């Protein structure tokens, strides 16, 4: 069993470890169980993030198709590019909210989320601490 490693920390398990043992210590087994549980709890938020991302991508692709070189005549041409991308900022914001919700449910700290967004932990919690559409307590600070 010399090459067996702990499933949490990666350290080699001792030779005297019981057969089938996967963790160095019971606390590491508990931590791994909690991490799996948080990951499963975040599944719905990850699905929402994927759906919003697909919708955003579809809008961006549709806007890119409107950039052909064909000149339009009349008032129909005025503002057609702006109309094509009008929903993109809202969808991008919704995508960020979904990502923050998924990360919080998966157990990420506000410091980790803030670092990913390029803002401080306090700013991340202030901006995304209570997202609309999430159950109470889902994104609140600990």
C-alpha positions as CSV (number, residue, x, y, z in Angstrom):
1,X,0.0,0.0,0.0
2,X,3.1,2.3,-0.2
3,X,1.8,4.2,-3.2
4,X,-1.7,4.9,-1.8
5,X,-2.4,8.6,-1.2
6,X,-4.9,10.5,1.0
7,X,-7.9,11.6,-1.1
8,X,-7.9,15.0,0.6
9,X,-4.4,16.1,1.2
10,X,-2.5,13.8,-1.2
11,X,0.0,12.7,1.4
12,X,1.0,9.0,1.3
13,X,-1.0,6.8,3.6
14,X,1.0,4.9,6.2
15,X,1.9,1.3,5.6
16,X,-0.1,0.3,8.7
17,X,-3.3,1.9,7.4
18,X,-6.3,-0.4,7.3
19,X,-7.3,-1.9,4.0
20,X,-9.7,0.4,2.1
21,X,-8.6,3.5,4.0
22,X,-8.6,6.6,1.7
23,X,-7.9,9.5,4.1
24,X,-5.1,10.2,6.6
25,X,-7.5,11.3,9.3
26,X,-11.3,11.2,10.0
27,X,-11.4,15.0,9.9
28,X,-10.1,14.9,6.3
29,X,-12.8,12.3,5.4
30,X,-15.4,14.6,6.8
31,X,-14.0,17.6,4.9
32,X,-14.1,15.6,1.7
33,X,-17.7,14.6,2.4
34,X,-18.7,18.3,3.0
35,X,-16.9,19.4,-0.2
36,X,-18.9,16.7,-2.2
37,X,-22.1,17.8,-0.6
38,X,-21.5,21.5,-1.4
39,X,-20.6,20.6,-5.0
40,X,-23.9,18.7,-5.4
41,X,-25.8,21.6,-3.8
42,X,-24.3,24.0,-6.4
43,X,-25.5,21.8,-9.3
44,X,-28.7,23.9,-10.0
45,X,-26.8,27.2,-9.9
46,X,-24.2,25.7,-12.4
47,X,-27.0,24.7,-14.7
48,X,-28.5,28.2,-14.6
49,X,-25.1,29.6,-15.3
50,X,-24.7,27.4,-18.4
51,X,-28.2,28.3,-19.7
52,X,-27.5,32.1,-19.3
53,X,-24.1,31.7,-20.9
54,X,-25.7,29.9,-23.9
55,X,-28.3,32.6,-24.3
56,X,-25.6,35.3,-24.1
57,X,-23.6,33.5,-26.7
58,X,-26.6,33.2,-29.0
59,X,-27.2,37.0,-28.7
60,X,-23.6,37.7,-29.5
61,X,-23.7,35.4,-32.5
62,X,-26.9,37.1,-33.7
63,X,-25.2,40.5,-33.3
64,X,-22.2,39.4,-35.3
65,X,-24.4,38.3,-38.2
66,X,-25.8,41.9,-38.3
67,X,-22.3,43.3,-39.1
68,X,-22.4,42.3,-42.8
69,X,-21.1,44.8,-45.3
70,X,-24.5,45.3,-47.0
71,X,-25.5,49.0,-46.7
72,X,-29.0,49.6,-45.5
73,X,-31.0,52.5,-46.8
74,X,-33.5,54.6,-44.9
75,X,-34.3,54.8,-41.2
76,X,-34.3,51.0,-40.8
77,X,-30.5,51.0,-40.7
78,X,-30.3,53.6,-37.8
79,X,-29.7,51.8,-34.5
80,X,-29.8,48.3,-35.8
81,X,-26.4,47.4,-34.3
82,X,-27.4,48.8,-30.9
83,X,-30.7,46.9,-31.1
84,X,-28.7,43.7,-31.8
85,X,-26.5,44.0,-28.7
86,X,-29.0,45.7,-26.3
87,X,-29.5,42.6,-24.2
88,X,-25.9,41.6,-23.9
89,X,-25.0,43.7,-20.8
90,X,-28.0,42.4,-18.9
91,X,-27.2,38.8,-19.8
92,X,-23.6,39.3,-18.9
93,X,-24.6,40.6,-15.5
94,X,-27.0,37.7,-15.0
95,X,-24.2,35.3,-15.9
96,X,-21.9,36.9,-13.3
97,X,-24.7,36.6,-10.7
98,X,-25.2,32.9,-11.6
99,X,-21.5,32.3,-11.3
100,X,-21.3,33.9,-7.9
101,X,-24.3,31.9,-6.7
102,X,-22.7,28.7,-7.9
103,X,-19.4,29.5,-6.3
104,X,-21.0,30.4,-3.0
105,X,-23.1,27.2,-2.9
106,X,-19.9,25.2,-3.7
107,X,-18.2,26.7,-0.7
108,X,-16.1,29.5,-2.1
109,X,-15.3,32.4,0.3
110,X,-16.1,36.0,-0.6
111,X,-12.3,36.6,-0.8
112,X,-12.0,34.0,-3.5
113,X,-15.0,35.3,-5.4
114,X,-13.7,38.9,-5.1
115,X,-10.3,37.8,-6.4
116,X,-11.9,36.1,-9.3
117,X,-13.9,39.3,-10.2
118,X,-10.9,41.6,-9.5
119,X,-12.6,43.3,-6.6
120,X,-12.3,43.1,-2.8
121,X,-14.1,40.5,-0.7
122,X,-16.2,43.3,0.9
123,X,-17.1,44.7,-2.5
124,X,-18.1,41.3,-3.7
125,X,-20.3,40.6,-0.7
126,X,-21.8,44.0,-0.9
127,X,-22.7,43.7,-4.6
128,X,-23.7,40.0,-4.7
129,X,-24.5,39.2,-1.1
130,X,-28.2,39.0,-1.7
131,X,-28.9,38.0,-5.2
132,X,-32.5,38.2,-6.5
133,X,-34.0,34.8,-7.2
134,X,-31.9,32.9,-4.7
135,X,-33.2,31.4,-1.6
136,X,-32.6,33.4,1.6
137,X,-29.2,32.6,3.0
138,X,-27.8,31.2,-0.3
139,X,-25.3,34.0,-0.9
140,X,-25.1,35.7,2.4
141,X,-21.8,36.2,4.2
142,X,-20.8,33.7,6.8
